[in-house]
Amino acid sequence: MNLLDLVRTRKLLVCVGAGGVGKTTTAASLALAGALAGRRVLVLTIDPARRLANSLGLREFGNTEVRIDLGPEVGGQLWAMMLDPPSTMDDLIQRVAKDAATRDAIYANKIYRNIAGSFSGSQEYMATERLYDVYASDRYDLIVLDTPPVKNALDFLESPGRMTRFLDGQVIRWFLTPYEEEKVFGKRLLMGTSAVVYRLLGHIFGREFLDELSAFFTLFRDLYEGFRERHEAVGGLFSADSTTFVVVSAPTDPSVEVARFFLHELRARSCRIGAVIVNQVHRASPTPPDVDALLGPAARAADPVFAARLIARIGAAHRRLREVAQMDQQRVLELKRASGGVVPLREVPRMASEVHDLQSLATLHGALFDNVDPRL
């Protein structure tokens, strides 16, 4: 199945890879192809460069979907949204809280405000939470997720269960045991492990801190099932038939290593890999440029010394470019071997400038899809 088939038939495409390899531009190009194919598409991007964000219509940053005008001749729709981690966490609480009173009590809790900041800083966790919301809404035929750059490639794949691991039922019971026993034994804390720790915390931080901590876990105890259900749903979403991963890399040793790791881990999790895309691949002709054609005989005759120096420099630059291109091809071959030869691999030539507007995005789109119009 080629890239056009993916954007025409899948419901979720997830772009993964190291940072700085062009995941955001690749995701935008795939989403554009889906819209040109007549589908209603959302690209969920994570902290893109401002120029690219502006070209996609993301001038108002936040968790708001913005439609990009592709002109009346395009049958599909392209929507874009940039993740805003702090508001995503608050939106998540609003969805899983049983009522407005519980929601407001959690928002006001000091422990939650500190923990929410930690979770909001985890972009990979927030990305999966936001993905769950837009996928479950069923408003789009195709969602293209641009995953955040991660130091550990497993962070994104394991992030859906982060909240449930944090709010494990046993952990909540452990923290609440002293307070629940107080109700039974009349303010007398038992000498169990949790009670001893609570007494130590109370001695260090004071009773007010313990009350805030107890209130936090009491409120979150009722939300545990909601988080667990979301965790299972996102985990099932990643392995669904309608979901495909696109591994994006650059022809550099670090990014190739991350791409190989993703290929291994995705297979181990029974996730479908639709393509491997290698961006910014150097290309060089086997023969050096025709200097006579560049300079012309008159120029060479007018200043033969300058012409000779220029010819030497052009020749050296061409030899260096050929060496770089050969090294790029070696890394591409590594990825072909890592993919087992069964996953389509696309090479995108190095572009003269960054992708920062719709015109340069269209150039990238042509390289990815061999200038084939997805509407055909």
FENKA-V741886 format. One record per run of one state. SS is the DSSP state (H for helix, E for strand, L for the rest). FROM is the first residue (numbers start at 0). LEN is the number of residues. If there is no record, write none. Layout:
<<SS/FROM/LEN> <SS/FROM/LEN>>
This chain:
<<L/0/2> <H/2/7> <L/9/2> <E/11/5> <L/16/6> <H/22/14> <L/36/3> <E/39/6> <L/45/4> <H/49/6> <L/55/10> <E/65/3> <L/68/8> <E/76/6> <L/82/2> <H/84/12> <L/96/3> <H/99/9> <L/108/1> <H/109/11> <L/120/2> <H/122/15> <L/137/4> <E/141/5> <L/146/7> <H/153/13> <L/166/2> <H/168/17> <L/185/7> <H/192/13> <L/205/1> <H/206/15> <L/221/2> <H/223/15> <L/238/4> <E/242/8> <L/250/2> <H/252/16> <L/268/4> <E/272/9> <L/281/9> <H/290/5> <L/295/1> <H/296/6> <L/302/1> <H/303/35> <L/338/5> <E/343/6> <L/349/8> <H/357/11> <L/368/8>>
